[in-house]
Amino acid sequence: MVEIKKKKVTLSLPEVTNENLELLAKKSGMTKSGLVNFLVNQANENGTIYK
């Protein structure tokens, strides 16, 4: 198994954004940090955050 180094970070988000992140994470069956990681990696692979 590959060991992935992790770093704890703190984000300051508007309450509504945090609530939306929680809902999206629940719908996707992920944690909030897992969802953020997925979205960042997806944007990195696509080369942009825009469609």
PDBQT receptor file of N, H, CA, C and O in Angstrom, charges set to zero:
ATOM      1  N   MET A   1       0.847  -1.182   0.000  1.00  0.00    +0.000 N 
ATOM      2  CA  MET A   1       0.000   0.000   0.000  1.00  0.00    +0.000 C 
ATOM      3  C   MET A   1       0.892   1.244   0.000  1.00  0.00    +0.000 C 
ATOM      4  O   MET A   1       1.907   1.292   0.694  1.00  0.00    +0.000 OA
ATOM      5  N   VAL A   2       0.504   2.232  -0.775  1.00  0.00    +0.000 N 
ATOM      6  H   VAL A   2      -0.321   2.192  -1.339  1.00  0.00    +0.000 HD
ATOM      7  CA  VAL A   2       1.253   3.476  -0.878  1.00  0.00    +0.000 C 
ATOM      8  C   VAL A   2       0.832   4.405   0.264  1.00  0.00    +0.000 C 
ATOM      9  O   VAL A   2      -0.356   4.633   0.492  1.00  0.00    +0.000 OA
ATOM     10  N   GLU A   3       1.816   4.928   0.964  1.00  0.00    +0.000 N 
ATOM     11  H   GLU A   3       2.781   4.743   0.778  1.00  0.00    +0.000 HD
ATOM     12  CA  GLU A   3       1.514   5.858   2.045  1.00  0.00    +0.000 C 
ATOM     13  C   GLU A   3       1.466   7.275   1.487  1.00  0.00    +0.000 C 
ATOM     14  O   GLU A   3       2.401   7.723   0.824  1.00  0.00    +0.000 OA
ATOM     15  N   ILE A   4       0.381   7.966   1.758  1.00  0.00    +0.000 N 
ATOM     16  H   ILE A   4      -0.379   7.602   2.297  1.00  0.00    +0.000 HD
ATOM     17  CA  ILE A   4       0.197   9.326   1.280  1.00  0.00    +0.000 C 
ATOM     18  C   ILE A   4       0.430  10.274   2.439  1.00  0.00    +0.000 C 
ATOM     19  O   ILE A   4      -0.213  10.160   3.483  1.00  0.00    +0.000 OA
ATOM     20  N   LYS A   5       1.356  11.216   2.256  1.00  0.00    +0.000 N 
ATOM     21  H   LYS A   5       1.878  11.309   1.409  1.00  0.00    +0.000 HD
ATOM     22  CA  LYS A   5       1.606  12.214   3.287  1.00  0.00    +0.000 C 
ATOM     23  C   LYS A   5       0.473  13.220   3.291  1.00  0.00    +0.000 C 
ATOM     24  O   LYS A   5       0.048  13.697   2.239  1.00  0.00    +0.000 OA
ATOM     25  N   LYS A   6      -0.015  13.540   4.479  1.00  0.00    +0.000 N 
ATOM     26  H   LYS A   6       0.330  13.153   5.334  1.00  0.00    +0.000 HD
ATOM     27  CA  LYS A   6      -1.119  14.489   4.608  1.00  0.00    +0.000 C 
ATOM     28  C   LYS A   6      -0.684  15.671   5.452  1.00  0.00    +0.000 C 
ATOM     29  O   LYS A   6       0.186  15.556   6.315  1.00  0.00    +0.000 OA
ATOM     30  N   LYS A   7      -1.304  16.804   5.186  1.00  0.00    +0.000 N 
ATOM     31  H   LYS A   7      -2.011  16.897   4.485  1.00  0.00    +0.000 HD
ATOM     32  CA  LYS A   7      -1.063  18.010   5.955  1.00  0.00    +0.000 C 
ATOM     33  C   LYS A   7      -2.408  18.587   6.358  1.00  0.00    +0.000 C 
ATOM     34  O   LYS A   7      -3.302  18.736   5.525  1.00  0.00    +0.000 OA
ATOM     35  N   LYS A   8      -2.550  18.909   7.623  1.00  0.00    +0.000 N 
ATOM     36  H   LYS A   8      -1.824  18.788   8.300  1.00  0.00    +0.000 HD
ATOM     37  CA  LYS A   8      -3.793  19.490   8.111  1.00  0.00    +0.000 C 
ATOM     38  C   LYS A   8      -3.829  20.970   7.746  1.00  0.00    +0.000 C 
ATOM     39  O   LYS A   8      -2.869  21.703   7.983  1.00  0.00    +0.000 OA
ATOM     40  N   VAL A   9      -4.953  21.403   7.163  1.00  0.00    +0.000 N 
ATOM     41  H   VAL A   9      -5.733  20.808   6.970  1.00  0.00    +0.000 HD
ATOM     42  CA  VAL A   9      -5.129  22.807   6.795  1.00  0.00    +0.000 C 
ATOM     43  C   VAL A   9      -6.455  23.307   7.363  1.00  0.00    +0.000 C 
ATOM     44  O   VAL A   9      -7.363  22.526   7.645  1.00  0.00    +0.000 OA
ATOM     45  N   THR A  10      -6.541  24.591   7.519  1.00  0.00    +0.000 N 
ATOM     46  H   THR A  10      -5.803  25.226   7.289  1.00  0.00    +0.000 HD
ATOM     47  CA  THR A  10      -7.763  25.227   8.003  1.00  0.00    +0.000 C 
ATOM     48  C   THR A  10      -8.253  26.177   6.920  1.00  0.00    +0.000 C 
ATOM     49  O   THR A  10      -7.485  26.978   6.386  1.00  0.00    +0.000 OA
ATOM     50  N   LEU A  11      -9.539  26.078   6.603  1.00  0.00    +0.000 N 
ATOM     51  H   LEU A  11     -10.163  25.427   7.036  1.00  0.00    +0.000 HD
ATOM     52  CA  LEU A  11     -10.143  26.958   5.614  1.00  0.00    +0.000 C 
ATOM     53  C   LEU A  11     -11.196  27.822   6.289  1.00  0.00    +0.000 C 
ATOM     54  O   LEU A  11     -11.939  27.347   7.148  1.00  0.00    +0.000 OA
ATOM     55  N   SER A  12     -11.258  29.057   5.911  1.00  0.00    +0.000 N 
ATOM     56  H   SER A  12     -10.655  29.443   5.213  1.00  0.00    +0.000 HD
ATOM     57  CA  SER A  12     -12.330  29.940   6.367  1.00  0.00    +0.000 C 
ATOM     58  C   SER A  12     -13.309  30.088   5.212  1.00  0.00    +0.000 C 
ATOM     59  O   SER A  12     -13.014  30.726   4.201  1.00  0.00    +0.000 OA
ATOM     60  N   LEU A  13     -14.473  29.490   5.383  1.00  0.00    +0.000 N 
ATOM     61  H   LEU A  13     -14.713  28.972   6.204  1.00  0.00    +0.000 HD
ATOM     62  CA  LEU A  13     -15.494  29.515   4.339  1.00  0.00    +0.000 C 
ATOM     63  C   LEU A  13     -16.759  30.168   4.883  1.00  0.00    +0.000 C 
ATOM     64  O   LEU A  13     -17.037  30.088   6.079  1.00  0.00    +0.000 OA
ATOM     65  N   PRO A  14     -17.520  30.808   4.012  1.00  0.00    +0.000 N 
ATOM     66  CA  PRO A  14     -18.836  31.286   4.448  1.00  0.00    +0.000 C 
ATOM     67  C   PRO A  14     -19.671  30.095   4.918  1.00  0.00    +0.000 C 
ATOM     68  O   PRO A  14     -19.512  28.984   4.411  1.00  0.00    +0.000 OA
ATOM     69  N   GLU A  15     -20.553  30.325   5.879  1.00  0.00    +0.000 N 
ATOM     70  H   GLU A  15     -20.682  31.228   6.291  1.00  0.00    +0.000 HD
ATOM     71  CA  GLU A  15     -21.366  29.240   6.433  1.00  0.00    +0.000 C 
ATOM     72  C   GLU A  15     -22.169  28.523   5.352  1.00  0.00    +0.000 C 
ATOM     73  O   GLU A  15     -22.300  27.300   5.384  1.00  0.00    +0.000 OA
ATOM     74  N   VAL A  16     -22.702  29.276   4.400  1.00  0.00    +0.000 N 
ATOM     75  H   VAL A  16     -22.596  30.270   4.374  1.00  0.00    +0.000 HD
ATOM     76  CA  VAL A  16     -23.501  28.663   3.329  1.00  0.00    +0.000 C 
ATOM     77  C   VAL A  16     -22.631  27.735   2.486  1.00  0.00    +0.000 C 
ATOM     78  O   VAL A  16     -23.071  26.650   2.105  1.00  0.00    +0.000 OA
ATOM     79  N   THR A  17     -21.407  28.151   2.193  1.00  0.00    +0.000 N 
ATOM     80  H   THR A  17     -21.050  29.033   2.503  1.00  0.00    +0.000 HD
ATOM     81  CA  THR A  17     -20.500  27.316   1.409  1.00  0.00    +0.000 C 
ATOM     82  C   THR A  17     -20.167  26.042   2.171  1.00  0.00    +0.000 C 
ATOM     83  O   THR A  17     -20.117  24.961   1.583  1.00  0.00    +0.000 OA
ATOM     84  N   ASN A  18     -19.940  26.159   3.466  1.00  0.00    +0.000 N 
ATOM     85  H   ASN A  18     -19.980  27.036   3.944  1.00  0.00    +0.000 HD
ATOM     86  CA  ASN A  18     -19.657  24.985   4.284  1.00  0.00    +0.000 C 
ATOM     87  C   ASN A  18     -20.845  24.021   4.282  1.00  0.00    +0.000 C 
ATOM     88  O   ASN A  18     -20.664  22.808   4.176  1.00  0.00    +0.000 OA
ATOM     89  N   GLU A  19     -22.049  24.558   4.399  1.00  0.00    +0.000 N 
ATOM     90  H   GLU A  19     -22.196  25.544   4.486  1.00  0.00    +0.000 HD
ATOM     91  CA  GLU A  19     -23.246  23.718   4.362  1.00  0.00    +0.000 C 
ATOM     92  C   GLU A  19     -23.374  23.016   3.014  1.00  0.00    +0.000 C 
ATOM     93  O   GLU A  19     -23.708  21.832   2.961  1.00  0.00    +0.000 OA
ATOM     94  N   ASN A  20     -23.111  23.737   1.927  1.00  0.00    +0.000 N 
ATOM     95  H   ASN A  20     -22.839  24.699   1.970  1.00  0.00    +0.000 HD
ATOM     96  CA  ASN A  20     -23.171  23.137   0.593  1.00  0.00    +0.000 C 
ATOM     97  C   ASN A  20     -22.105  22.051   0.444  1.00  0.00    +0.000 C 
ATOM     98  O   ASN A  20     -22.357  21.014  -0.171  1.00  0.00    +0.000 OA
ATOM     99  N   LEU A  21     -20.931  22.284   0.997  1.00  0.00    +0.000 N 
ATOM    100  H   LEU A  21     -20.727  23.127   1.496  1.00  0.00    +0.000 HD
ATOM    101  CA  LEU A  21     -19.859  21.299   0.947  1.00  0.00    +0.000 C 
ATOM    102  C   LEU A  21     -20.255  20.039   1.709  1.00  0.00    +0.000 C 
ATOM    103  O   LEU A  21     -20.001  18.927   1.246  1.00  0.00    +0.000 OA
ATOM    104  N   GLU A  22     -20.872  20.208   2.868  1.00  0.00    +0.000 N 
ATOM    105  H   GLU A  22     -21.078  21.112   3.243  1.00  0.00    +0.000 HD
ATOM    106  CA  GLU A  22     -21.341  19.059   3.650  1.00  0.00    +0.000 C 
ATOM    107  C   GLU A  22     -22.392  18.262   2.891  1.00  0.00    +0.000 C 
ATOM    108  O   GLU A  22     -22.338  17.033   2.853  1.00  0.00    +0.000 OA
ATOM    109  N   LEU A  23     -23.357  18.966   2.283  1.00  0.00    +0.000 N 
ATOM    110  H   LEU A  23     -23.401  19.965   2.314  1.00  0.00    +0.000 HD
ATOM    111  CA  LEU A  23     -24.412  18.284   1.525  1.00  0.00    +0.000 C 
ATOM    112  C   LEU A  23     -23.849  17.524   0.327  1.00  0.00    +0.000 C 
ATOM    113  O   LEU A  23     -24.225  16.378   0.082  1.00  0.00    +0.000 OA
ATOM    114  N   LEU A  24     -22.955  18.157  -0.410  1.00  0.00    +0.000 N 
ATOM    115  H   LEU A  24     -22.649  19.088  -0.211  1.00  0.00    +0.000 HD
ATOM    116  CA  LEU A  24     -22.351  17.521  -1.581  1.00  0.00    +0.000 C 
ATOM    117  C   LEU A  24     -21.503  16.317  -1.167  1.00  0.00    +0.000 C 
ATOM    118  O   LEU A  24     -21.490  15.296  -1.854  1.00  0.00    +0.000 OA
ATOM    119  N   ALA A  25     -20.811  16.439  -0.064  1.00  0.00    +0.000 N 
ATOM    120  H   ALA A  25     -20.821  17.268   0.495  1.00  0.00    +0.000 HD
ATOM    121  CA  ALA A  25     -19.999  15.329   0.437  1.00  0.00    +0.000 C 
ATOM    122  C   ALA A  25     -20.892  14.146   0.819  1.00  0.00    +0.000 C 
ATOM    123  O   ALA A  25     -20.572  12.998   0.509  1.00  0.00    +0.000 OA
ATOM    124  N   LYS A  26     -22.015  14.428   1.492  1.00  0.00    +0.000 N 
ATOM    125  H   LYS A  26     -22.275  15.360   1.744  1.00  0.00    +0.000 HD
ATOM    126  CA  LYS A  26     -22.944  13.356   1.876  1.00  0.00    +0.000 C 
ATOM    127  C   LYS A  26     -23.517  12.666   0.644  1.00  0.00    +0.000 C 
ATOM    128  O   LYS A  26     -23.593  11.438   0.591  1.00  0.00    +0.000 OA
ATOM    129  N   LYS A  27     -23.926  13.474  -0.360  1.00  0.00    +0.000 N 
ATOM    130  H   LYS A  27     -23.864  14.471  -0.317  1.00  0.00    +0.000 HD
ATOM    131  CA  LYS A  27     -24.484  12.917  -1.597  1.00  0.00    +0.000 C 
ATOM    132  C   LYS A  27     -23.474  12.021  -2.300  1.00  0.00    +0.000 C 
ATOM    133  O   LYS A  27     -23.843  11.014  -2.906  1.00  0.00    +0.000 OA
ATOM    134  N   SER A  28     -22.204  12.387  -2.218  1.00  0.00    +0.000 N 
ATOM    135  H   SER A  28     -21.904  13.204  -1.726  1.00  0.00    +0.000 HD
ATOM    136  CA  SER A  28     -21.142  11.652  -2.903  1.00  0.00    +0.000 C 
ATOM    137  C   SER A  28     -20.571  10.524  -2.054  1.00  0.00    +0.000 C 
ATOM    138  O   SER A  28     -19.754   9.739  -2.534  1.00  0.00    +0.000 OA
ATOM    139  N   GLY A  29     -20.997  10.437  -0.793  1.00  0.00    +0.000 N 
ATOM    140  H   GLY A  29     -21.661  11.075  -0.403  1.00  0.00    +0.000 HD
ATOM    141  CA  GLY A  29     -20.477   9.409   0.095  1.00  0.00    +0.000 C 
ATOM    142  C   GLY A  29     -19.020   9.645   0.460  1.00  0.00    +0.000 C 
ATOM    143  O   GLY A  29     -18.250   8.697   0.612  1.00  0.00    +0.000 OA
ATOM    144  N   MET A  30     -18.646  10.902   0.598  1.00  0.00    +0.000 N 
ATOM    145  H   MET A  30     -19.272  11.672   0.474  1.00  0.00    +0.000 HD
ATOM    146  CA  MET A  30     -17.261  11.262   0.891  1.00  0.00    +0.000 C 
ATOM    147  C   MET A  30     -17.220  12.150   2.125  1.00  0.00    +0.000 C 
ATOM    148  O   MET A  30     -18.247  12.652   2.582  1.00  0.00    +0.000 OA
ATOM    149  N   THR A  31     -16.023  12.336   2.654  1.00  0.00    +0.000 N 
ATOM    150  H   THR A  31     -15.188  11.928   2.283  1.00  0.00    +0.000 HD
ATOM    151  CA  THR A  31     -15.811  13.350   3.675  1.00  0.00    +0.000 C 
ATOM    152  C   THR A  31     -15.616  14.687   2.971  1.00  0.00    +0.000 C 
ATOM    153  O   THR A  31     -15.393  14.732   1.762  1.00  0.00    +0.000 OA
ATOM    154  N   LYS A  32     -15.700  15.765   3.727  1.00  0.00    +0.000 N 
ATOM    155  H   LYS A  32     -15.881  15.728   4.710  1.00  0.00    +0.000 HD
ATOM    156  CA  LYS A  32     -15.473  17.087   3.125  1.00  0.00    +0.000 C 
ATOM    157  C   LYS A  32     -14.049  17.183   2.600  1.00  0.00    +0.000 C 
ATOM    158  O   LYS A  32     -13.828  17.713   1.511  1.00  0.00    +0.000 OA
ATOM    159  N   SER A  33     -13.087  16.681   3.352  1.00  0.00    +0.000 N 
ATOM    160  H   SER A  33     -13.267  16.250   4.237  1.00  0.00    +0.000 HD
ATOM    161  CA  SER A  33     -11.696  16.755   2.886  1.00  0.00    +0.000 C 
ATOM    162  C   SER A  33     -11.488  15.874   1.656  1.00  0.00    +0.000 C 
ATOM    163  O   SER A  33     -10.732  16.239   0.756  1.00  0.00    +0.000 OA
ATOM    164  N   GLY A  34     -12.152  14.716   1.610  1.00  0.00    +0.000 N 
ATOM    165  H   GLY A  34     -12.766  14.419   2.341  1.00  0.00    +0.000 HD
ATOM    166  CA  GLY A  34     -12.053  13.854   0.440  1.00  0.00    +0.000 C 
ATOM    167  C   GLY A  34     -12.647  14.513  -0.788  1.00  0.00    +0.000 C 
ATOM    168  O   GLY A  34     -12.102  14.397  -1.885  1.00  0.00    +0.000 OA
ATOM    169  N   LEU A  35     -13.763  15.206  -0.607  1.00  0.00    +0.000 N 
ATOM    170  H   LEU A  35     -14.205  15.300   0.284  1.00  0.00    +0.000 HD
ATOM    171  CA  LEU A  35     -14.404  15.900  -1.716  1.00  0.00    +0.000 C 
ATOM    172  C   LEU A  35     -13.534  17.044  -2.223  1.00  0.00    +0.000 C 
ATOM    173  O   LEU A  35     -13.374  17.211  -3.432  1.00  0.00    +0.000 OA
ATOM    174  N   VAL A  36     -12.975  17.827  -1.317  1.00  0.00    +0.000 N 
ATOM    175  H   VAL A  36     -13.104  17.691  -0.335  1.00  0.00    +0.000 HD
ATOM    176  CA  VAL A  36     -12.090  18.922  -1.724  1.00  0.00    +0.000 C 
ATOM    177  C   VAL A  36     -10.889  18.358  -2.474  1.00  0.00    +0.000 C 
ATOM    178  O   VAL A  36     -10.488  18.900  -3.505  1.00  0.00    +0.000 OA
ATOM    179  N   ASN A  37     -10.313  17.274  -1.961  1.00  0.00    +0.000 N 
ATOM    180  H   ASN A  37     -10.638  16.834  -1.124  1.00  0.00    +0.000 HD
ATOM    181  CA  ASN A  37      -9.173  16.640  -2.620  1.00  0.00    +0.000 C 
ATOM    182  C   ASN A  37      -9.551  16.181  -4.026  1.00  0.00    +0.000 C 
ATOM    183  O   ASN A  37      -8.800  16.403  -4.976  1.00  0.00    +0.000 OA
ATOM    184  N   PHE A  38     -10.709  15.544  -4.161  1.00  0.00    +0.000 N 
ATOM    185  H   PHE A  38     -11.320  15.364  -3.390  1.00  0.00    +0.000 HD
ATOM    186  CA  PHE A  38     -11.185  15.078  -5.461  1.00  0.00    +0.000 C 
ATOM    187  C   PHE A  38     -11.358  16.237  -6.438  1.00  0.00    +0.000 C 
ATOM    188  O   PHE A  38     -10.912  16.161  -7.583  1.00  0.00    +0.000 OA
ATOM    189  N   LEU A  39     -12.007  17.312  -5.985  1.00  0.00    +0.000 N 
ATOM    190  H   LEU A  39     -12.369  17.374  -5.055  1.00  0.00    +0.000 HD
ATOM    191  CA  LEU A  39     -12.268  18.453  -6.867  1.00  0.00    +0.000 C 
ATOM    192  C   LEU A  39     -10.986  19.150  -7.287  1.00  0.00    +0.000 C 
ATOM    193  O   LEU A  39     -10.857  19.575  -8.435  1.00  0.00    +0.000 OA
ATOM    194  N   VAL A  40     -10.035  19.271  -6.367  1.00  0.00    +0.000 N 
ATOM    195  H   VAL A  40     -10.139  18.925  -5.434  1.00  0.00    +0.000 HD
ATOM    196  CA  VAL A  40      -8.753  19.895  -6.711  1.00  0.00    +0.000 C 
ATOM    197  C   VAL A  40      -8.010  19.031  -7.723  1.00  0.00    +0.000 C 
ATOM    198  O   VAL A  40      -7.462  19.549  -8.696  1.00  0.00    +0.000 OA
ATOM    199  N   ASN A  41      -7.988  17.721  -7.502  1.00  0.00    +0.000 N 
ATOM    200  H   ASN A  41      -8.433  17.301  -6.711  1.00  0.00    +0.000 HD
ATOM    201  CA  ASN A  41      -7.313  16.832  -8.450  1.00  0.00    +0.000 C 
ATOM    202  C   ASN A  41      -7.990  16.842  -9.812  1.00  0.00    +0.000 C 
ATOM    203  O   ASN A  41      -7.317  16.811 -10.842  1.00  0.00    +0.000 OA
ATOM    204  N   GLN A  42      -9.318  16.886  -9.824  1.00  0.00    +0.000 N 
ATOM    205  H   GLN A  42      -9.865  16.911  -8.987  1.00  0.00    +0.000 HD
ATOM    206  CA  GLN A  42     -10.066  16.931 -11.083  1.00  0.00    +0.000 C 
ATOM    207  C   GLN A  42      -9.747  18.217 -11.845  1.00  0.00    +0.000 C 
ATOM    208  O   GLN A  42      -9.538  18.180 -13.058  1.00  0.00    +0.000 OA
ATOM    209  N   ALA A  43      -9.706  19.347 -11.150  1.00  0.00    +0.000 N 
ATOM    210  H   ALA A  43      -9.876  19.377 -10.165  1.00  0.00    +0.000 HD
ATOM    211  CA  ALA A  43      -9.382  20.613 -11.799  1.00  0.00    +0.000 C 
ATOM    212  C   ALA A  43      -7.951  20.592 -12.318  1.00  0.00    +0.000 C 
ATOM    213  O   ALA A  43      -7.665  21.125 -13.391  1.00  0.00    +0.000 OA
ATOM    214  N   ASN A  44      -7.067  19.985 -11.566  1.00  0.00    +0.000 N 
ATOM    215  H   ASN A  44      -7.299  19.553 -10.695  1.00  0.00    +0.000 HD
ATOM    216  CA  ASN A  44      -5.668  19.884 -11.990  1.00  0.00    +0.000 C 
ATOM    217  C   ASN A  44      -5.533  19.046 -13.262  1.00  0.00    +0.000 C 
ATOM    218  O   ASN A  44      -4.774  19.402 -14.164  1.00  0.00    +0.000 OA
ATOM    219  N   GLU A  45      -6.263  17.942 -13.335  1.00  0.00    +0.000 N 
ATOM    220  H   GLU A  45      -6.880  17.653 -12.602  1.00  0.00    +0.000 HD
ATOM    221  CA  GLU A  45      -6.216  17.080 -14.514  1.00  0.00    +0.000 C 
ATOM    222  C   GLU A  45      -6.816  17.784 -15.733  1.00  0.00    +0.000 C 
ATOM    223  O   GLU A  45      -6.310  17.643 -16.846  1.00  0.00    +0.000 OA
ATOM    224  N   ASN A  46      -7.898  18.544 -15.519  1.00  0.00    +0.000 N 
ATOM    225  H   ASN A  46      -8.309  18.659 -14.615  1.00  0.00    +0.000 HD
ATOM    226  CA  ASN A  46      -8.561  19.243 -16.626  1.00  0.00    +0.000 C 
ATOM    227  C   ASN A  46      -7.822  20.510 -17.027  1.00  0.00    +0.000 C 
ATOM    228  O   ASN A  46      -8.043  21.044 -18.114  1.00  0.00    +0.000 OA
ATOM    229  N   GLY A  47      -6.952  20.989 -16.158  1.00  0.00    +0.000 N 
ATOM    230  H   GLY A  47      -6.773  20.556 -15.275  1.00  0.00    +0.000 HD
ATOM    231  CA  GLY A  47      -6.193  22.197 -16.469  1.00  0.00    +0.000 C 
ATOM    232  C   GLY A  47      -6.934  23.482 -16.158  1.00  0.00    +0.000 C 
ATOM    233  O   GLY A  47      -6.405  24.573 -16.372  1.00  0.00    +0.000 OA
ATOM    234  N   THR A  48      -8.169  23.364 -15.649  1.00  0.00    +0.000 N 
ATOM    235  H   THR A  48      -8.599  22.478 -15.475  1.00  0.00    +0.000 HD
ATOM    236  CA  THR A  48      -8.958  24.549 -15.328  1.00  0.00    +0.000 C 
ATOM    237  C   THR A  48     -10.079  24.152 -14.378  1.00  0.00    +0.000 C 
ATOM    238  O   THR A  48     -10.435  22.978 -14.275  1.00  0.00    +0.000 OA
ATOM    239  N   ILE A  49     -10.628  25.138 -13.688  1.00  0.00    +0.000 N 
ATOM    240  H   ILE A  49     -10.338  26.091 -13.772  1.00  0.00    +0.000 HD
ATOM    241  CA  ILE A  49     -11.807  24.870 -12.864  1.00  0.00    +0.000 C 
ATOM    242  C   ILE A  49     -13.098  25.153 -13.630  1.00  0.00    +0.000 C 
ATOM    243  O   ILE A  49     -14.198  24.887 -13.147  1.00  0.00    +0.000 OA
ATOM    244  N   TYR A  50     -12.937  25.697 -14.828  1.00  0.00    +0.000 N 
ATOM    245  H   TYR A  50     -12.043  25.914 -15.221  1.00  0.00    +0.000 HD
ATOM    246  CA  TYR A  50     -14.073  26.063 -15.657  1.00  0.00    +0.000 C 
ATOM    247  C   TYR A  50     -14.319  25.015 -16.723  1.00  0.00    +0.000 C 
ATOM    248  O   TYR A  50     -13.402  24.298 -17.121  1.00  0.00    +0.000 OA
ATOM    249  N   LYS A  51     -15.559  24.925 -17.189  1.00  0.00    +0.000 N 
ATOM    250  H   LYS A  51     -16.305  25.508 -16.866  1.00  0.00    +0.000 HD
ATOM    251  CA  LYS A  51     -15.888  23.968 -18.249  1.00  0.00    +0.000 C 
ATOM    252  C   LYS A  51     -15.576  24.549 -19.590  1.00  0.00    +0.000 C 
ATOM    253  O   LYS A  51     -15.785  23.893 -20.610  1.00  0.00    +0.000 OA
TER     254      LYS A  51
